[in-house]
């Protein structure tokens, strides 16, 4: 059970981002492409778990002084560092080799992901602003991985939405750390000494606005179906509910836990998925036809 906890399987929810390109390209029922995307999901899950273990090993002393992280298997001493390192290297090797076996572009994306995340664990996490940008890069690479595995078209608008949404999530995570650790924040991570609630709150406001605007523009200019504008209310509610969790419940440190435990937020996400599926694949929402192409040139989309 400790080794399973070490892998952080709840964090694999993030790896579902690899399906975004396939879903919004309306190719999810193309079984060969779906199989490639599922393989990309597995490769990213193996690689990300390996990175989590590396991060836990490097942060073991700091985690022992953290009110929550001190219960992790390595920080608590339930798993020895040597055993954890062997497991991490095996997972990273399996994820990287497996991704190259799927397609070489996917292998390159996973290689970049591993390289950036190792650099994050070693140095970038201590650099103010760059730390949240690196977390956001992890989400972006997941979306790119889905396109790299299948060769489907990846809309720049979808990529832009992912950028701002991931920054929004990363900043919420940093704010929770600042709240939870309070005066001891700098001892756990030096970059936290450069943050303040006012500074993070301003960036959260910018990221929230940019997420709403970029998603709205994506739905207005959607190359598949502009009826996606009907999904905007779910996105608005989901973002506002997450802000409620961050500011009123003083949570947000673990986005995957927030999603699974906060029923209104989970309901908003599920309804958004259902609405997108109906609009993209069934064309059930009245209005424009299923293929409502933008009048703008495709290269601008």
Buried (B, 14 or more C-beta within 10 A) or exposed (E): EEEEBBBBEBBBEBBBBBBBBBBBBBBBEBEEBBEBBBBBBBBBBBBBBBBBBBBBBBBBEBBBEBEEBEEBBBBBEBBEEEEBBEBBEEBBEBBBEBBBEBBEBBBBBBBBBBEBBBEBBEEBBBBBEBBBBBBBBBBBBBBBBBBBBBEBBBBEBBBBBBBBBBBBBBBBBBBBBBBBBEEEBEEBBEBBBEBEEEBBBEBBEBBBEBBBEBBBEBBEBBBBBBBBBBBBEBBBBBBBBBBBBBBEEEBBBBBBBBBEEBEEBBBBBEBBEEBBEBBBBEBEBEEBEBEBBBEEEEEEB
